[in-house]
Amino acid sequence: MKRRVRLAIILGVGALFGLAGEFQASASSFTSNPGIVKTKKAVRLYKDSARTVKSNLVKKGHFLKIDEVVQKDGRVTALETNHQQYVTANKAVVAKTSGYQNPKQYYQVHYQQIKPYGQIGYTVKRGFEGIKTWYIMRKMGTFAGYNKYNQATYHAVRQFQSRHHLKVTGNVNEATWLKMGFTKTSWTGIDSYVAPLKANAWQGRKAHIDAMIHQAYRYMGNPYLVGASSSPKYGTDCSGLVMQALYAGGIDPAPISSIHHAFPGNEWNSRNLWASKKLMHVSYNHRQRGDLVFYYQPGTHTIWHVAIYLGGNRVIESWPPRIMVQPIRNGQRSDIAGIARVFH
């Protein structure tokens, strides 16, 4: 009897260790969908869940979106990606992550559509710039190449309001805007445009830089307009172009914003971006594609321009008369203040 009891105890202990072994094996692999994983080392992707038909090799630090945990006979065999490729479920090789992100001290990458920052449908007054001012000045016949709401525009608007039995203020509110023949949708649409996000959490640094540069290229050939930062159907100025490009890559530099860019005192958002501690400054010799290039006004240490570095000593920028690709240095602006890195 005692021998049977001893045997049962031994069998019980053996079963317990067997369960522990299974638990350890299971704990070393994902058994539920991790959502997004990041590779801890270079790893092979496969075309089949049994991982017999090789696909591409991805580097350490690569992100993958996982759609499903694949099991066979009660055992996890692989993780299926959103591109119908398969990777090991081994936690020593891939780690669960919330996705690509900058270090905490820098601008964080957003993965929900960035919202407009500021008052949509603002009244345009003296000293304002931007797209609305550009439209108003052309309508009033006071535009001469520089869209800043000046005294001549103020008086022209007052006369227009008087003729049309509107409250005479010299400022353009929605009622005056509509009477000028512009649309209600444009009154808010110009302000509210924020470039759509074009990079996902499971994509890495290159995809975010590509999204930023792609958005900037959408403005190519549009006119240089001070204080402007809206839809690609309009022109921009230098920092207005950069802000919309940042939005596309998931970066919100608020309180620097596309709406406030048209307000007095926000004309030089290139200076505000340069002063931001949420951008990492790097040496000129370490510049990389997707970095921001800042320029001094000749003979001073005052920031007056910003462009996006494309690599190969070229930048995309808004500079009179239009948005264009130019050498990083040229006869118009060559005094480089420094380089700021957006994505890390």
C-alpha positions in Angstrom: 0.0 0.0 0.0 2.8 2.4 0.9 4.6 1.6 -2.4 1.4 2.5 -4.3 1.1 5.8 -2.4 4.8 6.6 -3.1 4.3 5.7 -6.8 1.3 8.0 -7.0 3.2 10.9 -5.4 6.1 10.4 -7.9 3.7 10.3 -10.8 1.9 13.4 -9.5 5.2 15.3 -9.2 6.2 14.1 -12.7 2.9 15.4 -14.0 3.4 18.7 -12.2 6.9 19.1 -13.8 5.4 18.2 -17.1 2.8 20.9 -16.9 5.5 23.4 -15.8 7.5 22.4 -18.8 4.5 23.0 -21.1 3.8 26.3 -19.4 7.4 27.4 -19.9 7.3 26.4 -23.6 4.0 28.3 -24.0 5.3 31.3 -22.1 8.2 31.6 -24.5 5.9 32.2 -27.5 2.8 34.3 -28.1 -0.5 32.5 -27.7 -2.7 35.5 -28.2 -2.4 38.2 -30.9 0.2 40.8 -29.8 -1.1 43.3 -32.4 2.2 44.8 -33.3 5.7 43.2 -32.8 9.2 44.6 -33.2 12.0 42.3 -34.1 14.8 41.9 -31.5 17.2 40.6 -34.1 17.3 39.9 -37.9 14.5 37.4 -38.7 13.2 35.5 -41.7 9.7 35.9 -42.9 7.9 33.0 -44.6 5.2 32.6 -47.2 3.5 29.7 -45.4 2.5 29.1 -41.8 4.6 26.0 -41.5 7.6 28.3 -42.2 9.1 26.2 -45.0 8.9 28.6 -47.9 11.3 31.6 -47.3 10.3 35.2 -48.0 12.4 38.2 -47.1 14.7 38.8 -44.2 14.0 41.8 -42.0 16.4 43.7 -39.8 16.5 44.1 -36.1 14.0 46.9 -35.0 11.5 46.1 -37.8 7.8 46.5 -37.0 5.2 44.0 -38.1 1.4 44.1 -37.8 0.0 40.7 -36.7 -3.4 39.6 -37.9 -3.5 36.1 -36.4 -1.7 33.6 -34.2 -1.5 30.4 -36.2 -1.9 27.0 -34.4 -1.7 23.4 -35.4 -2.5 20.5 -33.2 -2.8 22.8 -30.2 0.7 24.2 -30.8 1.5 27.8 -32.0 3.4 27.6 -35.3 3.7 31.2 -36.4 2.3 34.8 -36.4 0.6 35.9 -39.6 1.2 39.5 -40.6 -1.2 41.8 -42.4 0.7 41.1 -45.6 0.0 37.3 -45.4 3.6 36.5 -44.4 4.6 34.4 -41.4 7.1 35.0 -38.6 8.1 33.1 -35.5 6.0 33.6 -32.4 9.1 33.2 -30.2 9.3 36.1 -27.7 13.0 35.9 -27.7 12.9 37.0 -31.4 9.9 39.4 -31.6 8.5 41.6 -28.8 5.0 43.1 -28.4 5.0 46.9 -28.9 2.7 49.8 -29.3 4.5 50.6 -32.5 7.0 53.1 -33.8 7.5 56.1 -31.5 10.0 58.8 -30.8 11.8 59.0 -27.4 9.6 60.7 -24.8 11.5 64.0 -24.8 10.7 64.7 -28.4 7.5 65.2 -30.4 5.4 62.1 -30.1 4.1 60.3 -33.2 0.3 60.3 -33.3 -1.7 57.4 -34.8 -5.1 59.1 -34.7 -5.9 61.9 -37.2 -4.4 65.2 -35.8 -7.1 67.8 -35.1 -7.0 71.5 -36.0 -5.5 73.5 -33.2 -7.2 77.0 -32.9 -10.4 78.7 -33.8 -12.0 77.4 -37.0 -13.8 80.3 -38.8 -11.8 83.1 -37.3 -12.4 86.8 -38.3 -9.7 88.3 -40.5 -8.3 91.6 -39.3 -5.4 94.0 -39.8 -2.1 92.2 -39.6 -3.5 88.8 -40.5 -1.9 86.7 -43.3 -2.8 83.4 -44.9 -5.2 82.1 -47.5 -8.3 84.1 -46.4 -6.3 87.3 -46.5 -5.1 86.4 -49.9 -8.6 85.9 -51.2 -9.9 89.1 -49.5 -7.1 91.3 -50.8 -7.6 90.0 -54.4 -11.3 90.7 -54.1 -10.7 94.2 -52.8 -8.0 95.0 -55.4 -5.4 95.6 -52.7 -3.2 92.5 -53.4 0.2 93.5 -54.8 2.1 90.2 -54.2 2.2 90.2 -50.4 -0.9 88.9 -48.6 -0.8 90.8 -45.3 -4.1 92.5 -44.3 -2.9 96.1 -44.5 -4.5 99.5 -44.0 -5.6 99.8 -47.6 -7.5 96.5 -47.3 -9.1 97.6 -44.0 -10.5 100.8 -45.7 -11.6 98.8 -48.8 -13.5 96.3 -46.6 -15.2 99.2 -44.7 -16.4 100.7 -47.9 -17.6 97.3 -49.1 -19.5 96.7 -45.9 -21.1 100.1 -46.1 -22.3 99.5 -49.7 -23.8 96.1 -48.8 -25.5 97.3 -45.5 -23.2 95.2 -43.3 -21.9 96.3 -40.0 -18.9 98.5 -40.8 -15.9 97.1 -39.0 -13.1 96.8 -41.6 -12.8 93.2 -40.4 -14.0 90.2 -42.4 -16.4 87.9 -40.5 -18.4 85.1 -42.1 -21.2 87.5 -43.2 -18.8 89.7 -45.0 -17.0 86.7 -46.5 -20.2 85.3 -47.9 -21.3 88.7 -49.3 -17.9 88.9 -51.1 -19.1 85.8 -53.0 -17.0 83.2 -51.2 -18.6 79.9 -49.9 -19.6 78.9 -46.4 -17.5 75.7 -46.7 -14.4 77.7 -47.6 -14.8 79.9 -44.5 -14.2 76.9 -42.3 -12.5 74.5 -44.7 -9.4 76.7 -45.2 -8.8 76.8 -41.5 -9.6 73.2 -40.6 -7.4 71.4 -43.1 -4.9 69.1 -41.5 -3.0 66.7 -43.7 -4.2 63.2 -43.3 -2.0 60.7 -41.5 -0.1 58.6 -44.0 2.0 56.3 -41.8 0.9 53.5 -39.4 2.1 52.4 -36.0 3.4 49.2 -37.4 5.6 51.0 -39.9 9.0 52.3 -39.1 11.0 55.5 -39.4 11.4 55.4 -43.2 7.6 55.2 -43.7 7.0 58.3 -41.5 9.7 60.3 -43.4 8.1 59.1 -46.7 4.7 60.3 -45.5 6.1 63.7 -44.6 7.9 64.2 -47.9 5.0 62.9 -50.0 2.7 65.6 -48.4 5.2 68.3 -49.2 5.4 67.2 -52.8 1.7 67.6 -53.1 2.2 71.4 -53.0 4.9 71.5 -55.7 4.5 74.5 -58.0 2.0 76.3 -55.8 2.7 79.9 -55.0 4.6 81.2 -52.0 2.0 82.8 -49.7 3.0 84.2 -46.3 1.2 82.8 -43.2 -0.5 80.1 -45.3 -0.8 76.5 -44.3 -3.8 74.7 -45.7 -4.9 72.2 -48.4 -2.5 71.4 -51.3 -4.9 73.3 -53.6 -3.4 76.5 -52.1 0.1 77.9 -51.7 2.1 78.0 -48.4 5.1 79.7 -46.9 8.1 77.8 -45.7 7.0 76.8 -42.2 3.4 76.4 -43.5 4.7 73.7 -45.8 6.7 72.0 -43.1 3.7 72.0 -40.7 1.4 70.1 -43.1 4.3 67.7 -43.9 4.7 67.0 -40.1 0.9 66.4 -39.8 1.1 63.7 -42.5 3.9 62.0 -40.6 1.9 62.0 -37.4 3.7 65.0 -35.7 1.6 67.7 -34.0 3.8 70.7 -33.0 1.0 72.5 -31.2 0.8 75.3 -30.0 2.5 76.0 -33.4 -0.4 75.3 -35.7 -1.6 75.8 -39.3 -4.5 78.0 -38.1 -2.4 80.2 -35.9 0.1 80.6 -38.6 -2.1 83.2 -40.3 -2.4 85.3 -37.0 -0.2 88.3 -36.3 2.9 87.3 -34.4 3.0 83.8 -36.0 4.6 84.8 -39.2 7.9 83.3 -38.3 7.0 79.8 -37.2 10.3 78.7 -38.6 11.8 80.4 -35.5 9.4 78.7 -33.2 10.2 75.3 -34.6 13.9 76.0 -34.4 13.5 77.0 -30.7 11.4 73.9 -29.8 13.2 71.6 -27.4 11.1 68.7 -28.8 13.2 68.6 -32.0 16.7 67.1 -31.7 19.4 69.3 -33.2 22.2 67.4 -35.0 25.3 68.5 -36.8 25.2 69.5 -40.5 27.5 66.6 -41.3 25.1 64.2 -39.8 22.0 65.4 -41.8 19.7 62.7 -43.0 16.7 62.5 -45.3 13.6 63.9 -43.5 15.5 66.3 -41.3 14.6 70.0 -41.2 17.1 72.5 -42.4 17.0 76.0 -40.8 18.6 79.1 -42.3 19.8 82.4 -40.9 19.0 85.7 -42.5 22.2 86.9 -44.2 24.4 88.9 -41.8 22.4 88.0 -38.7 21.7 85.1 -36.4 17.9 85.4 -37.0 16.1 82.3 -38.3 14.1 83.2 -41.4 13.6 80.0 -43.3 13.1 76.2 -43.0 13.1 73.4 -45.6 12.8 69.6 -45.6 16.0 67.7 -46.5 15.5 65.1 -49.3 19.1 63.7 -49.3 21.6 64.3 -52.0 22.1 67.9 -50.9 18.5 68.9 -52.0 15.6 70.3 -50.1 11.9 70.8 -50.8 10.8 74.3 -49.7 8.4 77.2 -50.1 10.4 80.2 -51.2 9.3 83.0 -53.5 7.8 82.5 -56.0 6.7 78.9 -55.4 7.1 75.5 -53.7 10.0 73.8 -55.3 13.0 71.5 -55.0 16.4 73.3 -54.7 20.0 72.6 -53.7 20.5 72.8 -49.9 22.6 76.0 -50.5 22.0 78.5 -53.3 22.3 82.2 -54.1 19.1 83.1 -52.3 19.7 81.4 -48.9 22.9 79.6 -47.9 23.5 80.5 -44.3 22.5 77.3 -42.6 21.8 77.7 -38.9 21.5 74.0 -38.2 19.6 70.7 -38.7 16.7 69.4 -36.6 15.6 65.8 -36.6 11.9 64.9 -36.5 11.9 61.1 -36.5 14.4 59.0 -34.4 
